Amino acid sequence: MTALTALPTPSVTDAAAYGPLEDWGPLEEATGDPMQTSGVTIWEEGEASAGIWECTPGPSRWLLDTHEVIQLVAGRMTVTPDGGEARELGAGDLAVFPKGWSGTWEIHETVRKVYAIF
């Protein structure tokens, strides 16, 4: 019988207070005034990753080529899928954006999210 080697477990104790975050530059998906992003990647393997992302207010348009699960830990935004109804998300809310999701995000106040992309 072979002993299993424990895999590392990256973790953050308080994602809402974690910092400082790295400057990730302006949001490419912004459709209005420039929006500033920052974040930290806490795990990455191939095209999958997880971390913390923060973005200043404004409108943006998205077409996802991966799956993404987010939980907002600060801020407020409205997500509207193409052909669907708008949904407001705030701190504590969880959302799943499947591969191929397209629509808009309107960030009302700076958001911070914990994300997993796969």
N, C-alpha and C positions, 0 to 999 in steps of 0.2 A: 504494500500500500504506500502510495506517494503522498507526502504532505503537500497541501495546497499553499501556495505563496499568496499572501494577502496583497490585494491591489491597493494602491493609494486611494484615499477618499478626499479629494479636494473639497474644502468647505469654507464658508464665510459665516461668522457668527451673527452679524447684523448688517444685512445688505443695504438697508436704508441709510445707515451711518458710515458704511465702509468708504474709505478714501485715504488719500486723494486718488481720483481716477485719472487715467491717461487721456490726453487730448486726442480724439479720433477725427478731428476736423469737421468741416461742414457736411451736413446730411445731403447726399447725392439725390435722394428722392424728394427733397423739398420742392414745393411748387409755388412758393411765395418768397418772402424775405429769407435770407440765409438762416439756417438753423444749426446750432453748434451741438456736436455730440462728443461724449467722452465715455470711457468704460474700462473694463478690465476683463480679460479672459481668464477664467479659473481652471478650465479644462478644455483640451482640444485633442481630437484624434481623427485624422483624415479630414473629411468635410464636416464632421460633427463637432460642436463646441457648446460651451456653457459659460455664462459670466454675468456681468452687471453692465447695463447700458443706460446712459442718461442723455436726454435731448431737450433742448429749449423749445418754447412754443412755436407753432406755425402749422401750415397744412403740408401734407406730403401724399404722394401716390406710390402704391406698392404693387408689384407683381412678384410673388415669391417662387423661387425655384428650389426651395427646400421646405421642410416642415419646421414650424417654430411654435414653441410653447413659451408663454410669458406669464409672469406674475408681477403686477405693478406693486412697488413698495413705497412709492411717493408720486404725487401729481395726479393729473386727470386728463383724459383724452377721449375722443369719440372715434370709433372705427366704423366704417361703412363699406360693406362688401359691394362690389358691382352688382346691381340688380337686387340688392337686399336692404334691410332696414338698419339704420344707425343704432349703435349701442354705445352708451357711455361707460367707460371703465375708470375706476379710481383705485387708490391704495388698497391692497388686499385682494383685488379681483384677478382672476386667472383667465387666460384666453388661449385658444389653440387656433393657429393659422396653418391649415394644411397646404402642402405643396400645390402650387397653382392658384392660391388665393390671390385675388386682385381687388383693389379698392383704395380707399383713402383713410388716412389717420389725420385727425385734427387735434393737435396737442394744445390744450387750453392753458396749462401751467406745466412747468418743467416736470417731465416724468423720469422716473428711475424704475427700471424693470430688471428682474432676474430672468434670464432667457436660456433656452436650450434649443439649438438648431441641429437638425439631423435629416 
